[in-house]
Amino acid sequence: MKKVIKFLLRYIPRPILIRFSHLGTKVLPFFLHGDKVECPICDHHFSNFLPYGVHPRPNALCPKCLSLERHRLMWLYLNRKTDFFKREYRLLHVAPEQVFYKLFRNQKNLNYLTIDLESPLADIKMNLEEMTFDKEEFDVIFCNHVLEHVNNDAKALSEIYRVLRKGGFAILQSCIDYNREKTYEDPAITDPKDREREFWQKDHLRLYGMDYGSRLKSAGFEVEESHFIDEFTPEEIDRYKLTSEEIIFIGRKL
């Protein structure tokens, strides 16, 4: 299975994977019957999760709803730490994750809009660096694992800040090397193989370090680096298969 997933992620364009991934969710759960791991998003139990990634991580992907470790942590955070599921919000979801798309679309308290340049889940094809929305149109913005892909992340962050309403918040997760102090980027690195070696993925343009929060602050955000993961027991982390060092970055516009 690791080799199959690695091949798909490396050679099949993401829009195609998104369009056909539902086929796997109808079949794979039957082969993983059990109660060792639990997905808090779809409430299904399995013997294990599927591996995922170009360099596959074991026990990462829920075969039913396609959640990854970061999705499960974010879902738990939204449920336990926010009023996201109760209050009326106008939500902008950049590069919408499949696991959240239908759930958020069906929430009656949300006015939900999605954007992306390529995803078939996008309501509007739009460049994050040049959004056409007016100032302060959205109460909440989710932009997860996107900024490492854009040419000018400072411009993208400036745009997110511009369209976020005062008092609103944005969850801005990215691929971060928690052992790296400073973000590493080099525009001279253009070969996909070199990018994968240096930035962990062939379509990444940088690898963020622990200065990521400072980069968010530079765009104007009041930044909270939530160590929400510390509130879970080791048994819960293992059951939900969360990433024990992951920080949730929340940007607020005051």
WOHULIN-V837097 format. One record per residue. N is the residue number from 1. RES is the residue in three letters. PSI is psi in degrees with one decimal (NA if undefined). OMEGA is omega as a letter, one per 40 degrees, with the letter a starting at -180 (none if undefined). D_FIRST is the distance of its C-alpha to the first C-alpha in Angstrom with 2 decimals. Layout:
n->(N | N)
res->(RES | RES)
psi->(PSI | PSI)
omega->(OMEGA | OMEGA)
d_first->(D_FIRST | D_FIRST)
This chain:
n->(1 | 2 | 3 | 4 | 5 | 6 | 7 | 8 | 9 | 10 | 11 | 12 | 13 | 14 | 15 | 16 | 17 | 18 | 19 | 20 | 21 | 22 | 23 | 24 | 25 | 26 | 27 | 28 | 29 | 30 | 31 | 32 | 33 | 34 | 35 | 36 | 37 | 38 | 39 | 40 | 41 | 42 | 43 | 44 | 45 | 46 | 47 | 48 | 49 | 50 | 51 | 52 | 53 | 54 | 55 | 56 | 57 | 58 | 59 | 60 | 61 | 62 | 63 | 64 | 65 | 66 | 67 | 68 | 69 | 70 | 71 | 72 | 73 | 74 | 75 | 76 | 77 | 78 | 79 | 80 | 81 | 82 | 83 | 84 | 85 | 86 | 87 | 88 | 89 | 90 | 91 | 92 | 93 | 94 | 95 | 96 | 97 | 98 | 99 | 100 | 101 | 102 | 103 | 104 | 105 | 106 | 107 | 108 | 109 | 110 | 111 | 112 | 113 | 114 | 115 | 116 | 117 | 118 | 119 | 120 | 121 | 122 | 123 | 124 | 125 | 126 | 127 | 128 | 129 | 130 | 131 | 132 | 133 | 134 | 135 | 136 | 137 | 138 | 139 | 140 | 141 | 142 | 143 | 144 | 145 | 146 | 147 | 148 | 149 | 150 | 151 | 152 | 153 | 154 | 155 | 156 | 157 | 158 | 159 | 160 | 161 | 162 | 163 | 164 | 165 | 166 | 167 | 168 | 169 | 170 | 171 | 172 | 173 | 174 | 175 | 176 | 177 | 178 | 179 | 180 | 181 | 182 | 183 | 184 | 185 | 186 | 187 | 188 | 189 | 190 | 191 | 192 | 193 | 194 | 195 | 196 | 197 | 198 | 199 | 200 | 201 | 202 | 203 | 204 | 205 | 206 | 207 | 208 | 209 | 210 | 211 | 212 | 213 | 214 | 215 | 216 | 217 | 218 | 219 | 220 | 221 | 222 | 223 | 224 | 225 | 226 | 227 | 228 | 229 | 230 | 231 | 232 | 233 | 234 | 235 | 236 | 237 | 238 | 239 | 240 | 241 | 242 | 243 | 244 | 245 | 246 | 247 | 248 | 249 | 250 | 251 | 252 | 253 | 254)
res->(MET | LYS | LYS | VAL | ILE | LYS | PHE | LEU | LEU | ARG | TYR | ILE | PRO | ARG | PRO | ILE | LEU | ILE | ARG | PHE | SER | HIS | LEU | GLY | THR | LYS | VAL | LEU | PRO | PHE | PHE | LEU | HIS | GLY | ASP | LYS | VAL | GLU | CYS | PRO | ILE | CYS | ASP | HIS | HIS | PHE | SER | ASN | PHE | LEU | PRO | TYR | GLY | VAL | HIS | PRO | ARG | PRO | ASN | ALA | LEU | CYS | PRO | LYS | CYS | LEU | SER | LEU | GLU | ARG | HIS | ARG | LEU | MET | TRP | LEU | TYR | LEU | ASN | ARG | LYS | THR | ASP | PHE | PHE | LYS | ARG | GLU | TYR | ARG | LEU | LEU | HIS | VAL | ALA | PRO | GLU | GLN | VAL | PHE | TYR | LYS | LEU | PHE | ARG | ASN | GLN | LYS | ASN | LEU | ASN | TYR | LEU | THR | ILE | ASP | LEU | GLU | SER | PRO | LEU | ALA | ASP | ILE | LYS | MET | ASN | LEU | GLU | GLU | MET | THR | PHE | ASP | LYS | GLU | GLU | PHE | ASP | VAL | ILE | PHE | CYS | ASN | HIS | VAL | LEU | GLU | HIS | VAL | ASN | ASN | ASP | ALA | LYS | ALA | LEU | SER | GLU | ILE | TYR | ARG | VAL | LEU | ARG | LYS | GLY | GLY | PHE | ALA | ILE | LEU | GLN | SER | CYS | ILE | ASP | TYR | ASN | ARG | GLU | LYS | THR | TYR | GLU | ASP | PRO | ALA | ILE | THR | ASP | PRO | LYS | ASP | ARG | GLU | ARG | GLU | PHE | TRP | GLN | LYS | ASP | HIS | LEU | ARG | LEU | TYR | GLY | MET | ASP | TYR | GLY | SER | ARG | LEU | LYS | SER | ALA | GLY | PHE | GLU | VAL | GLU | GLU | SER | HIS | PHE | ILE | ASP | GLU | PHE | THR | PRO | GLU | GLU | ILE | ASP | ARG | TYR | LYS | LEU | THR | SER | GLU | GLU | ILE | ILE | PHE | ILE | GLY | ARG | LYS | LEU)
psi->(-37.3 | -43.2 | -37.9 | -48.4 | -40.4 | -42.3 | -46.5 | -44.6 | -30.9 | -33.8 | -15.1 | 126.2 | 142.1 | -40.6 | -34.1 | -41.5 | -40.9 | -42.5 | -31.6 | -1.1 | -25.1 | -23.3 | -40.1 | -34.8 | -17.1 | -21.5 | -48.6 | -36.8 | -28.9 | -24.5 | -3.7 | 33.0 | 131.9 | -170.6 | 33.3 | -33.9 | 157.2 | 134.7 | 117.7 | -9.6 | -49.8 | -4.8 | 29.9 | 150.6 | 147.0 | 167.2 | -33.3 | 163.6 | 169.7 | 154.4 | 157.8 | 147.3 | 157.2 | -35.3 | 87.8 | 129.0 | 132.4 | 151.7 | 50.8 | -44.8 | 122.6 | 125.9 | -11.9 | -51.4 | -4.4 | 25.4 | 149.2 | 178.3 | -47.1 | -33.3 | -42.1 | -38.3 | -43.1 | -40.7 | -44.8 | -38.3 | -47.7 | -38.2 | -41.6 | -20.7 | -3.9 | 171.6 | 26.5 | -33.9 | 3.2 | -38.9 | 150.3 | 124.9 | 144.9 | 114.8 | 129.3 | 123.9 | 110.8 | 129.8 | 63.8 | 131.9 | 138.4 | -39.7 | -30.4 | -21.5 | -56.9 | -35.8 | -47.0 | -37.1 | -33.5 | -5.5 | 121.2 | -22.4 | -4.4 | 135.9 | 100.7 | 127.6 | 137.6 | 145.0 | 151.2 | 161.4 | -26.4 | -28.1 | 135.1 | -9.7 | -4.2 | 130.0 | -36.4 | 131.7 | 114.8 | 143.4 | 123.5 | -29.3 | -13.4 | 61.6 | 144.4 | 8.2 | 156.0 | 168.6 | 141.3 | 50.4 | -20.3 | 141.9 | -34.8 | 140.5 | 130.5 | 124.7 | 90.3 | 127.3 | 47.3 | -42.4 | -27.1 | -9.7 | -18.6 | 153.1 | -46.9 | 93.0 | -29.1 | -40.1 | -41.5 | -42.9 | -38.0 | -38.6 | -41.0 | -43.9 | -39.8 | -43.2 | -4.6 | 134.6 | 153.2 | 134.0 | -6.0 | 173.0 | 153.7 | 136.4 | 122.7 | 68.9 | 146.4 | 169.0 | 116.2 | 135.5 | 104.1 | -6.9 | -0.6 | 128.4 | -46.6 | 146.1 | 138.3 | 119.8 | 145.0 | 104.7 | -14.1 | -16.5 | 104.5 | -19.8 | 131.0 | -39.6 | -39.9 | -39.5 | -39.7 | -39.0 | -43.4 | -37.2 | 6.0 | -11.4 | 145.8 | -22.5 | 14.3 | 140.7 | -4.4 | 164.6 | 112.5 | 148.5 | -162.8 | 0.0 | 6.7 | -43.7 | -38.4 | -34.4 | -35.6 | -40.5 | -34.0 | -22.6 | -7.6 | -8.2 | 145.3 | 118.7 | 130.5 | 124.5 | 92.7 | 122.3 | 50.8 | -30.0 | -27.1 | -13.4 | -5.2 | 146.8 | 159.0 | -34.0 | -39.1 | -42.1 | -40.7 | -38.2 | -42.8 | -11.1 | 60.7 | 163.8 | 117.1 | -21.3 | 2.6 | 132.7 | 136.5 | 122.3 | 116.5 | 123.2 | 126.8 | 145.6 | 110.1 | NA)
omega->(i | a | i | a | i | i | a | a | a | a | a | i | a | i | i | i | a | a | a | a | a | i | i | a | i | a | a | a | a | a | a | a | i | a | a | i | a | i | a | a | a | i | i | i | a | i | i | i | i | i | i | i | i | i | a | i | i | i | a | a | i | a | a | a | i | i | i | a | a | i | a | i | a | i | i | i | a | a | a | a | a | i | a | a | a | a | i | a | i | a | i | a | a | a | a | i | a | a | a | a | a | a | i | i | a | i | a | a | a | i | a | i | a | i | i | i | a | a | i | i | a | i | a | i | a | i | a | a | a | a | a | i | i | i | i | i | a | i | a | i | i | i | a | i | i | a | i | a | a | a | a | a | i | i | i | i | i | i | i | i | a | a | i | i | i | a | i | i | i | i | a | i | i | i | a | i | a | i | a | a | a | i | a | i | a | a | i | i | a | i | a | i | i | i | i | i | a | a | i | i | a | i | i | i | i | i | a | i | a | i | a | i | i | i | i | i | a | i | i | a | i | a | i | i | a | i | a | a | a | a | a | i | i | i | i | i | a | a | i | a | i | i | a | a | a | i | i | a | i | i | i | i | a | none)
d_first->(0.00 | 3.81 | 5.42 | 5.07 | 6.20 | 8.45 | 9.84 | 10.63 | 12.30 | 14.10 | 15.47 | 15.75 | 18.75 | 18.37 | 20.94 | 18.99 | 15.81 | 18.24 | 19.94 | 17.08 | 14.73 | 16.90 | 15.60 | 12.22 | 14.38 | 16.34 | 13.77 | 10.94 | 13.68 | 14.91 | 12.02 | 12.46 | 16.22 | 18.06 | 20.20 | 18.92 | 17.99 | 19.87 | 19.74 | 23.39 | 23.10 | 22.11 | 23.28 | 20.40 | 19.28 | 15.98 | 14.93 | 12.65 | 11.30 | 7.87 | 7.35 | 9.27 | 11.46 | 12.29 | 12.39 | 9.60 | 11.47 | 10.35 | 11.63 | 12.45 | 11.74 | 13.60 | 12.12 | 15.80 | 17.58 | 15.05 | 16.99 | 16.17 | 18.22 | 21.07 | 21.35 | 21.75 | 24.34 | 26.20 | 26.38 | 27.86 | 30.22 | 31.47 | 32.12 | 33.83 | 35.55 | 36.60 | 38.35 | 35.77 | 35.36 | 39.13 | 41.04 | 41.39 | 39.59 | 39.17 | 35.60 | 34.24 | 30.46 | 29.46 | 26.11 | 25.35 | 22.04 | 20.67 | 20.55 | 24.29 | 25.61 | 26.65 | 27.62 | 29.97 | 31.23 | 32.30 | 34.06 | 37.77 | 38.83 | 36.93 | 38.13 | 34.73 | 34.26 | 31.24 | 31.39 | 29.16 | 29.70 | 26.70 | 24.86 | 25.60 | 26.08 | 29.08 | 32.52 | 34.10 | 32.96 | 34.44 | 34.36 | 34.09 | 36.64 | 39.19 | 38.95 | 41.78 | 42.18 | 45.44 | 45.88 | 44.72 | 43.10 | 40.29 | 40.34 | 36.70 | 34.22 | 30.49 | 29.15 | 25.86 | 24.00 | 26.31 | 29.08 | 27.13 | 26.72 | 30.39 | 33.11 | 35.64 | 34.26 | 37.83 | 38.88 | 35.92 | 36.79 | 40.42 | 39.59 | 37.59 | 40.57 | 43.01 | 41.58 | 41.02 | 44.00 | 46.03 | 44.83 | 41.30 | 38.08 | 34.94 | 31.58 | 30.44 | 27.16 | 25.92 | 23.68 | 25.92 | 26.13 | 28.05 | 29.26 | 30.91 | 34.42 | 34.85 | 32.70 | 31.84 | 32.31 | 33.64 | 34.26 | 34.66 | 30.94 | 29.78 | 27.39 | 23.76 | 22.66 | 25.51 | 24.71 | 21.15 | 22.68 | 25.57 | 24.40 | 20.65 | 19.71 | 21.20 | 22.93 | 24.39 | 28.12 | 28.68 | 27.33 | 29.27 | 30.88 | 32.88 | 35.53 | 33.41 | 35.68 | 38.71 | 37.42 | 37.18 | 40.70 | 41.98 | 41.25 | 43.51 | 41.20 | 42.10 | 38.84 | 37.48 | 34.76 | 33.60 | 32.15 | 31.33 | 28.48 | 31.32 | 32.45 | 29.49 | 29.55 | 26.94 | 25.96 | 25.50 | 23.47 | 21.11 | 21.04 | 20.46 | 18.21 | 20.58 | 21.15 | 24.30 | 26.01 | 25.55 | 28.89 | 29.60 | 32.02 | 34.56 | 37.19 | 40.38 | 43.27 | 46.51)
